[in-house]
Amino acid sequence: MSKTAQMIDVSTQDKPNQIDEIRSQIAVLKDQVNKADIESKKLVEKRDQLNVQVTKLNLEIRDVKKARDEVNKKVHTIKQERDGVRVKIKPILDEIQAIQDKKEELRKKMPHVRQKDIQKEIDKIDWTIQTETLDLQEEKRLIGEIKLLETQLVGYRKLEKENKKISEHIHERKTLDAQAESFHKELSALSSESQRLHESMIAKIAEVKKVKEEADGLHKNFIENREKTRNLRVEIAVLTGQMLGLRNTLREQNKDLREKAIVERIKVMAIRQKEKEEADVIRNQKMLDDQVLKSKLGAQAKEKLDKGEKLSWNEFQLLDSDEDTEDTDTQK
């Protein structure tokens, strides 16, 4: 085999190894692609689950915020009502204070005698007028004294009137205080509820942020994994192209080798045919020469036999062979 043929053969033998190696690499890459696809599917499923959770939490946050806002709206309304009550209380307190000041002025003008003592004195004088026989002058004097004493009672009556007013205002204030206290208790309860709802909303917002960050991280991993898969597929395509190129090259090389082998076989067959033909020519020529020689020797042996000369064993065999040949020819 020539040096060139040897080089071609070595290259041809190397390409199947290269193809096998590439096929192995492609198998490894395809396995990585399959694993990456499975991982991508898991990432997408978990990401979508988290996004559903985010949507659910956002709806819950919206509902909690709505409830909190409604509570805050009630708080605002009740505060207005409470403030309205407080506004009503202030004039009452001012009025009470004004009455207290008025009472102080009245007390300054009143005698230093207790009201019941004055009334007792009036009752005593009146009883005297009613039960005793008095002259006209004495009766007038006592009546005048009663009038004077009643004049002193006017201040006390005015004080009683003002005290009654104060009692009414105090009662009104207590009613308003009770309303304000009721509003305050309701505000405290609503404020606690608003705080609870607000804290719940803040906790859910924090949870949404955490879940969303996790979902974003999974989506990022999915994008990276998809890019990795894309690169692997590109690499597979490149290797597949190389493998197909090697197969085509190997096919062409095998075709060339087959064609050269055919040419070589044709050459060998031509040489063998030529050698056979040459051998046939030589064999035929030898057979012809042997026949001529045999005929010549046979003629010589027959001539000796006709002359009565003694024949050798070979000559005798030769004549016997000729007779057999003649008999064969005659039978034909």
C-alpha positions as a LaTeX table, in Angstrom:
\begin{tabular}{lrrr}
\hline
Residue & $x$ (\AA) & $y$ (\AA) & $z$ (\AA) \\
\hline
Met1 & 0.00 & 0.00 & 0.00 \\
Ser2 & 1.35 & 3.47 & $-0.91$ \\
Lys3 & 2.18 & 6.13 & 1.62 \\
Thr4 & $-0.74$ & 8.26 & 0.44 \\
Ala5 & $-3.12$ & 5.32 & 0.74 \\
Gln6 & $-1.84$ & 4.68 & 4.26 \\
Met7 & $-2.44$ & 8.32 & 5.23 \\
Ile8 & $-5.94$ & 8.19 & 3.81 \\
Asp9 & $-6.64$ & 4.98 & 5.63 \\
Val10 & $-5.36$ & 6.34 & 8.94 \\
Ser11 & $-7.49$ & 9.48 & 8.48 \\
Thr12 & $-10.47$ & 7.34 & 7.59 \\
Gln13 & $-9.99$ & 5.21 & 10.68 \\
Asp14 & $-9.61$ & 8.34 & 12.86 \\
Lys15 & $-12.87$ & 9.93 & 11.73 \\
Pro16 & $-15.14$ & 7.23 & 13.21 \\
Asn17 & $-13.39$ & 7.79 & 16.52 \\
Gln18 & $-13.97$ & 11.51 & 16.17 \\
Ile19 & $-17.61$ & 10.88 & 15.28 \\
Asp20 & $-18.02$ & 8.60 & 18.30 \\
Glu21 & $-16.40$ & 11.20 & 20.53 \\
Ile22 & $-18.68$ & 13.94 & 19.17 \\
Arg23 & $-21.69$ & 11.66 & 19.55 \\
Ser24 & $-20.70$ & 11.10 & 23.19 \\
Gln25 & $-20.34$ & 14.85 & 23.70 \\
Ile26 & $-23.76$ & 15.43 & 22.11 \\
Ala27 & $-25.27$ & 12.75 & 24.38 \\
Val28 & $-23.78$ & 14.48 & 27.44 \\
Leu29 & $-25.06$ & 17.88 & 26.24 \\
Lys30 & $-28.52$ & 16.47 & 25.52 \\
Asp31 & $-28.59$ & 15.02 & 29.02 \\
Gln32 & $-27.67$ & 18.45 & 30.38 \\
Val33 & $-30.41$ & 20.02 & 28.23 \\
Asn34 & $-32.97$ & 17.52 & 29.55 \\
Lys35 & $-31.92$ & 18.21 & 33.13 \\
Ala36 & $-32.00$ & 21.96 & 32.45 \\
Asp37 & $-35.48$ & 21.65 & 30.89 \\
Ile38 & $-36.70$ & 19.73 & 33.95 \\
Glu39 & $-35.14$ & 22.35 & 36.21 \\
Ser40 & $-36.74$ & 25.14 & 34.14 \\
Lys41 & $-40.12$ & 23.45 & 34.45 \\
Lys42 & $-39.71$ & 23.21 & 38.23 \\
Leu43 & $-38.61$ & 26.85 & 38.42 \\
Val44 & $-41.59$ & 27.99 & 36.33 \\
Glu45 & $-44.06$ & 25.94 & 38.37 \\
Lys46 & $-42.71$ & 27.26 & 41.68 \\
Arg47 & $-42.47$ & 30.82 & 40.31 \\
Asp48 & $-46.08$ & 30.66 & 39.09 \\
Gln49 & $-47.21$ & 29.28 & 42.45 \\
Leu50 & $-45.47$ & 32.18 & 44.21 \\
Asn51 & $-47.02$ & 34.67 & 41.77 \\
Val52 & $-50.45$ & 33.20 & 42.55 \\
Gln53 & $-49.61$ & 33.61 & 46.22 \\
Val54 & $-48.57$ & 37.24 & 45.57 \\
Thr55 & $-51.87$ & 37.89 & 43.77 \\
Lys56 & $-53.81$ & 36.32 & 46.64 \\
Leu57 & $-51.88$ & 38.35 & 49.22 \\
Asn58 & $-52.42$ & 41.55 & 47.23 \\
Leu59 & $-56.17$ & 40.86 & 47.23 \\
Glu60 & $-56.02$ & 40.25 & 50.98 \\
Ile61 & $-54.03$ & 43.48 & 51.42 \\
Arg62 & $-56.65$ & 45.34 & 49.38 \\
Asp63 & $-59.45$ & 43.91 & 51.54 \\
Val64 & $-57.58$ & 44.67 & 54.78 \\
Lys65 & $-56.80$ & 48.21 & 53.58 \\
Lys66 & $-60.44$ & 48.69 & 52.63 \\
Ala67 & $-61.54$ & 47.47 & 56.07 \\
Arg68 & $-58.94$ & 49.68 & 57.76 \\
Asp69 & $-60.01$ & 52.71 & 55.71 \\
Glu70 & $-63.65$ & 52.06 & 56.62 \\
Val71 & $-62.67$ & 51.87 & 60.30 \\
Asn72 & $-60.63$ & 55.07 & 59.94 \\
Lys73 & $-63.63$ & 56.70 & 58.28 \\
Lys74 & $-65.77$ & 55.70 & 61.26 \\
Val75 & $-63.04$ & 57.01 & 63.58 \\
His76 & $-63.09$ & 60.32 & 61.76 \\
Thr77 & $-66.90$ & 60.51 & 61.96 \\
Ile78 & $-66.98$ & 59.62 & 65.65 \\
Lys79 & $-64.20$ & 62.10 & 66.38 \\
Gln80 & $-66.30$ & 64.77 & 64.74 \\
Glu81 & $-69.29$ & 63.72 & 66.84 \\
Arg82 & $-67.15$ & 63.65 & 70.00 \\
Asp83 & $-65.67$ & 67.05 & 69.16 \\
Gly84 & $-69.22$ & 68.28 & 68.56 \\
Val85 & $-70.16$ & 67.12 & 72.04 \\
Arg86 & $-67.09$ & 68.79 & 73.49 \\
Val87 & $-68.01$ & 71.97 & 71.68 \\
Lys88 & $-71.42$ & 71.82 & 73.38 \\
Ile89 & $-69.82$ & 71.24 & 76.80 \\
Lys90 & $-67.65$ & 74.36 & 76.66 \\
Pro91 & $-70.53$ & 76.87 & 76.59 \\
Ile92 & $-72.22$ & 74.96 & 79.42 \\
Leu93 & $-69.08$ & 75.21 & 81.54 \\
Asp94 & $-68.83$ & 78.87 & 80.68 \\
Glu95 & $-72.47$ & 79.35 & 81.66 \\
Ile96 & $-71.97$ & 77.51 & 84.95 \\
Gln97 & $-68.96$ & 79.68 & 85.69 \\
Ala98 & $-70.97$ & 82.80 & 84.86 \\
Ile99 & $-73.74$ & 81.67 & 87.23 \\
Gln100 & $-71.17$ & 80.95 & 89.93 \\
Asp101 & $-69.85$ & 84.49 & 89.52 \\
Lys102 & $-73.39$ & 85.85 & 89.70 \\
Lys103 & $-74.01$ & 83.89 & 92.88 \\
Glu104 & $-70.92$ & 85.37 & 94.43 \\
Glu105 & $-72.24$ & 88.87 & 93.69 \\
Leu106 & $-75.60$ & 87.95 & 95.19 \\
Arg107 & $-73.98$ & 86.59 & 98.33 \\
Lys108 & $-72.16$ & 89.89 & 98.83 \\
Lys109 & $-75.51$ & 91.70 & 98.98 \\
Met110 & $-77.24$ & 89.17 & 101.18 \\
Pro111 & $-77.55$ & 89.54 & 105.03 \\
His112 & $-75.45$ & 87.41 & 107.26 \\
Val113 & $-78.48$ & 85.47 & 108.34 \\
Arg114 & $-79.34$ & 82.05 & 107.23 \\
Gln115 & $-82.32$ & 81.63 & 104.94 \\
Lys116 & $-84.10$ & 79.21 & 107.27 \\
Asp117 & $-83.69$ & 81.64 & 110.16 \\
Ile118 & $-85.30$ & 84.43 & 108.12 \\
Gln119 & $-88.08$ & 82.13 & 107.01 \\
Lys120 & $-88.54$ & 80.98 & 110.60 \\
Glu121 & $-88.85$ & 84.58 & 111.70 \\
Ile122 & $-91.36$ & 85.32 & 108.95 \\
Asp123 & $-93.39$ & 82.26 & 109.91 \\
Lys124 & $-93.28$ & 83.36 & 113.58 \\
Ile125 & $-94.51$ & 86.87 & 112.80 \\
Asp126 & $-97.16$ & 85.58 & 110.44 \\
Trp127 & $-98.32$ & 83.14 & 113.14 \\
Thr128 & $-98.55$ & 86.04 & 115.59 \\
Ile129 & $-100.66$ & 88.05 & 113.18 \\
Gln130 & $-102.89$ & 85.08 & 112.59 \\
Thr131 & $-103.36$ & 84.03 & 116.20 \\
Glu132 & $-103.18$ & 87.19 & 118.30 \\
Thr133 & $-105.44$ & 90.17 & 118.54 \\
Leu134 & $-103.37$ & 93.16 & 117.49 \\
Asp135 & $-104.20$ & 96.77 & 117.03 \\
Leu136 & $-103.98$ & 98.15 & 113.59 \\
Gln137 & $-100.68$ & 99.92 & 114.14 \\
Glu138 & $-98.99$ & 96.81 & 115.55 \\
Glu139 & $-100.32$ & 94.67 & 112.73 \\
Lys140 & $-99.00$ & 97.15 & 110.13 \\
Arg141 & $-95.62$ & 97.13 & 111.86 \\
Leu142 & $-95.47$ & 93.32 & 111.79 \\
Ile143 & $-96.57$ & 93.20 & 108.17 \\
Gly144 & $-93.86$ & 95.72 & 107.34 \\
Glu145 & $-91.34$ & 93.57 & 109.15 \\
Ile146 & $-92.47$ & 90.54 & 107.13 \\
Lys147 & $-92.02$ & 92.50 & 103.92 \\
Leu148 & $-88.55$ & 93.52 & 105.02 \\
Leu149 & $-87.67$ & 89.94 & 105.83 \\
Glu150 & $-89.12$ & 88.75 & 102.51 \\
Thr151 & $-86.96$ & 91.32 & 100.79 \\
Gln152 & $-83.99$ & 89.61 & 102.42 \\
Leu153 & $-85.26$ & 86.23 & 101.08 \\
Val154 & $-85.25$ & 87.50 & 97.48 \\
Gly155 & $-81.49$ & 87.01 & 97.31 \\
Tyr156 & $-81.84$ & 83.44 & 98.53 \\
Arg157 & $-84.59$ & 82.78 & 95.98 \\
Lys158 & $-82.36$ & 84.18 & 93.28 \\
Leu159 & $-79.58$ & 81.88 & 94.51 \\
Glu160 & $-81.98$ & 78.93 & 94.40 \\
Lys161 & $-82.95$ & 79.86 & 90.86 \\
Glu162 & $-79.31$ & 80.07 & 89.83 \\
Asn163 & $-78.56$ & 76.78 & 91.62 \\
Lys164 & $-81.39$ & 75.18 & 89.68 \\
Lys165 & $-79.88$ & 76.50 & 86.48 \\
Ile166 & $-76.51$ & 75.10 & 87.51 \\
Ser167 & $-78.12$ & 71.72 & 88.27 \\
Glu168 & $-79.73$ & 71.69 & 84.84 \\
His169 & $-76.46$ & 72.60 & 83.19 \\
Ile170 & $-74.61$ & 69.98 & 85.22 \\
His171 & $-77.18$ & 67.37 & 84.20 \\
Glu172 & $-76.79$ & 68.41 & 80.56 \\
Arg173 & $-73.03$ & 68.30 & 80.92 \\
Lys174 & $-73.18$ & 64.83 & 82.45 \\
Thr175 & $-75.31$ & 63.68 & 79.52 \\
Leu176 & $-72.80$ & 65.12 & 77.08 \\
Asp177 & $-69.91$ & 63.66 & 79.12 \\
Ala178 & $-71.58$ & 60.26 & 78.89 \\
Gln179 & $-71.91$ & 60.69 & 75.13 \\
Ala180 & $-68.27$ & 61.81 & 74.91 \\
Glu181 & $-67.19$ & 58.84 & 77.03 \\
Ser182 & $-69.20$ & 56.49 & 74.82 \\
Phe183 & $-67.59$ & 58.04 & 71.76 \\
His184 & $-64.18$ & 57.74 & 73.44 \\
Lys185 & $-64.68$ & 54.04 & 74.17 \\
Glu186 & $-65.88$ & 53.45 & 70.63 \\
Leu187 & $-62.90$ & 55.41 & 69.31 \\
Ser188 & $-60.52$ & 53.34 & 71.44 \\
Ala189 & $-62.03$ & 50.11 & 70.13 \\
Leu190 & $-61.98$ & 51.37 & 66.54 \\
Ser191 & $-58.42$ & 52.66 & 66.94 \\
Ser192 & $-57.33$ & 49.26 & 68.21 \\
Glu193 & $-59.11$ & 47.60 & 65.29 \\
Ser194 & $-57.53$ & 50.08 & 62.87 \\
Gln195 & $-54.10$ & 49.41 & 64.38 \\
Arg196 & $-54.67$ & 45.65 & 64.17 \\
Leu197 & $-55.74$ & 45.92 & 60.52 \\
His198 & $-52.83$ & 48.23 & 59.75 \\
Glu199 & $-50.33$ & 45.84 & 61.34 \\
Ser200 & $-51.94$ & 42.94 & 59.46 \\
Met201 & $-51.62$ & 44.92 & 56.23 \\
Ile202 & $-47.98$ & 45.80 & 56.93 \\
Ala203 & $-47.23$ & 42.12 & 57.70 \\
Lys204 & $-48.89$ & 41.02 & 54.46 \\
Ile205 & $-47.01$ & 43.71 & 52.51 \\
Ala206 & $-43.76$ & 42.40 & 54.00 \\
Glu207 & $-44.83$ & 38.85 & 53.10 \\
Val208 & $-45.66$ & 39.96 & 49.55 \\
Lys209 & $-42.26$ & 41.59 & 49.27 \\
Lys210 & $-40.54$ & 38.42 & 50.48 \\
Val211 & $-42.58$ & 36.13 & 48.21 \\
Lys212 & $-42.13$ & 38.47 & 45.25 \\
Glu213 & $-38.37$ & 38.60 & 45.81 \\
Glu214 & $-38.33$ & 34.80 & 45.88 \\
Ala215 & $-40.47$ & 34.67 & 42.71 \\
Asp216 & $-38.18$ & 37.22 & 41.01 \\
Gly217 & $-35.15$ & 35.14 & 42.02 \\
Leu218 & $-36.76$ & 32.02 & 40.55 \\
His219 & $-37.60$ & 33.92 & 37.37 \\
Lys220 & $-34.01$ & 35.12 & 37.15 \\
Asn221 & $-32.79$ & 31.54 & 37.59 \\
Phe222 & $-35.27$ & 30.45 & 34.92 \\
Ile223 & $-33.92$ & 33.07 & 32.47 \\
Glu224 & $-30.34$ & 32.02 & 33.24 \\
Asn225 & $-31.27$ & 28.35 & 32.87 \\
Arg226 & $-33.06$ & 29.08 & 29.59 \\
Glu227 & $-29.99$ & 30.91 & 28.32 \\
Lys228 & $-27.84$ & 27.98 & 29.43 \\
Thr229 & $-30.17$ & 25.60 & 27.55 \\
Arg230 & $-30.02$ & 27.82 & 24.47 \\
Asn231 & $-26.22$ & 27.77 & 24.57 \\
Leu232 & $-26.23$ & 23.99 & 25.03 \\
Arg233 & $-28.54$ & 23.59 & 22.03 \\
Val234 & $-26.27$ & 25.83 & 19.98 \\
Glu235 & $-23.30$ & 23.72 & 21.04 \\
Ile236 & $-25.25$ & 20.56 & 20.13 \\
Ala237 & $-26.07$ & 22.06 & 16.73 \\
Val238 & $-22.41$ & 22.93 & 16.14 \\
Leu239 & $-21.26$ & 19.45 & 17.15 \\
Thr240 & $-24.02$ & 17.88 & 15.05 \\
Gly241 & $-22.81$ & 19.93 & 12.08 \\
Gln242 & $-19.26$ & 18.78 & 12.72 \\
Met243 & $-20.42$ & 15.16 & 13.01 \\
Leu244 & $-22.40$ & 15.38 & 9.77 \\
Gly245 & $-19.40$ & 16.96 & 8.08 \\
Leu246 & $-17.18$ & 14.12 & 9.31 \\
Arg247 & $-19.74$ & 11.57 & 8.16 \\
Asn248 & $-19.91$ & 13.14 & 4.71 \\
Thr249 & $-16.15$ & 13.31 & 4.53 \\
Leu250 & $-15.88$ & 9.71 & 5.73 \\
Arg251 & $-18.52$ & 8.66 & 3.20 \\
Glu252 & $-16.59$ & 10.38 & 0.40 \\
Gln253 & $-13.33$ & 8.87 & 1.60 \\
Asn254 & $-14.91$ & 5.42 & 1.79 \\
Lys255 & $-16.34$ & 5.95 & $-1.69$ \\
Asp256 & $-12.89$ & 6.86 & $-3.00$ \\
Leu257 & $-11.40$ & 3.84 & $-1.25$ \\
Arg258 & $-14.08$ & 1.57 & $-2.70$ \\
Glu259 & $-13.52$ & 2.99 & $-6.17$ \\
Lys260 & $-9.75$ & 2.54 & $-5.83$ \\
Ala261 & $-10.28$ & $-0.98$ & $-4.50$ \\
Ile262 & $-12.47$ & $-1.76$ & $-7.51$ \\
Val263 & $-9.82$ & $-0.37$ & $-9.84$ \\
Glu264 & $-7.18$ & $-2.46$ & $-8.05$ \\
Arg265 & $-9.36$ & $-5.59$ & $-8.32$ \\
Ile266 & $-9.93$ & $-4.91$ & $-12.02$ \\
Lys267 & $-6.20$ & $-4.54$ & $-12.52$ \\
Val268 & $-5.52$ & $-7.77$ & $-10.64$ \\
Met269 & $-8.20$ & $-9.56$ & $-12.60$ \\
Ala270 & $-6.75$ & $-8.24$ & $-15.88$ \\
Ile271 & $-3.28$ & $-9.38$ & $-14.88$ \\
Arg272 & $-4.60$ & $-12.78$ & $-13.85$ \\
Gln273 & $-6.56$ & $-13.03$ & $-17.09$ \\
Lys274 & $-3.51$ & $-12.10$ & $-19.08$ \\
Glu275 & $-1.41$ & $-14.60$ & $-17.14$ \\
Lys276 & $-4.06$ & $-17.28$ & $-17.75$ \\
Glu277 & $-4.20$ & $-16.50$ & $-21.43$ \\
Glu278 & $-0.40$ & $-16.63$ & $-21.65$ \\
Ala279 & $-0.41$ & $-19.95$ & $-19.73$ \\
Asp280 & $-3.09$ & $-21.32$ & $-22.09$ \\
Val281 & $-1.03$ & $-20.29$ & $-25.12$ \\
Ile282 & 2.06 & $-21.95$ & $-23.67$ \\
Arg283 & 0.11 & $-25.08$ & $-22.72$ \\
Asn284 & $-1.52$ & $-25.30$ & $-26.14$ \\
Gln285 & 1.81 & $-24.76$ & $-27.85$ \\
Lys286 & 3.35 & $-27.47$ & $-25.69$ \\
Met287 & 0.49 & $-29.83$ & $-26.47$ \\
Leu288 & 0.92 & $-29.05$ & $-30.14$ \\
Asp289 & 4.67 & $-29.64$ & $-29.96$ \\
Asp290 & 4.09 & $-32.88$ & $-28.03$ \\
Gln291 & 1.62 & $-34.02$ & $-30.65$ \\
Val292 & 4.00 & $-33.25$ & $-33.47$ \\
Leu293 & 6.80 & $-35.02$ & $-31.69$ \\
Lys294 & 4.58 & $-37.96$ & $-30.88$ \\
Ser295 & 3.44 & $-38.19$ & $-34.47$ \\
Lys296 & 7.00 & $-38.07$ & $-35.66$ \\
Leu297 & 8.13 & $-40.74$ & $-33.19$ \\
Gly298 & 5.08 & $-42.83$ & $-33.99$ \\
Ala299 & 5.84 & $-42.69$ & $-37.70$ \\
Gln300 & 9.43 & $-43.69$ & $-37.02$ \\
Ala301 & 8.22 & $-46.60$ & $-34.78$ \\
Lys302 & 5.81 & $-47.81$ & $-37.45$ \\
Glu303 & 8.48 & $-47.60$ & $-40.09$ \\
Lys304 & 10.74 & $-49.77$ & $-37.90$ \\
Leu305 & 7.90 & $-52.17$ & $-37.30$ \\
Asp306 & 7.27 & $-52.42$ & $-41.02$ \\
Lys307 & 10.98 & $-53.14$ & $-41.58$ \\
Gly308 & 10.79 & $-55.84$ & $-38.92$ \\
Glu309 & 13.09 & $-54.01$ & $-36.60$ \\
Lys310 & 12.82 & $-54.42$ & $-32.88$ \\
Leu311 & 10.87 & $-51.71$ & $-31.06$ \\
Ser312 & 11.63 & $-50.27$ & $-27.65$ \\
Trp313 & 9.01 & $-50.33$ & $-24.95$ \\
Asn314 & 8.35 & $-46.61$ & $-25.38$ \\
Glu315 & 7.95 & $-47.04$ & $-29.10$ \\
Phe316 & 5.64 & $-49.97$ & $-28.52$ \\
Gln317 & 3.56 & $-47.87$ & $-26.07$ \\
Leu318 & 3.55 & $-45.02$ & $-28.57$ \\
Leu319 & 2.23 & $-47.32$ & $-31.37$ \\
Asp320 & $-0.35$ & $-48.78$ & $-29.00$ \\
Ser321 & $-1.47$ & $-45.28$ & $-28.09$ \\
Asp322 & $-1.78$ & $-44.36$ & $-31.78$ \\
Glu323 & $-3.90$ & $-47.46$ & $-32.47$ \\
Asp324 & $-6.18$ & $-46.58$ & $-29.57$ \\
Thr325 & $-6.48$ & $-43.08$ & $-30.97$ \\
Glu326 & $-7.27$ & $-44.48$ & $-34.44$ \\
Asp327 & $-9.86$ & $-46.88$ & $-33.03$ \\
Thr328 & $-11.43$ & $-43.95$ & $-31.16$ \\
Asp329 & $-11.45$ & $-41.89$ & $-34.33$ \\
Thr330 & $-12.95$ & $-44.87$ & $-36.30$ \\
Gln331 & $-15.73$ & $-45.33$ & $-33.68$ \\
Lys332 & $-16.55$ & $-41.66$ & $-33.96$ \\
\hline
\end{tabular}
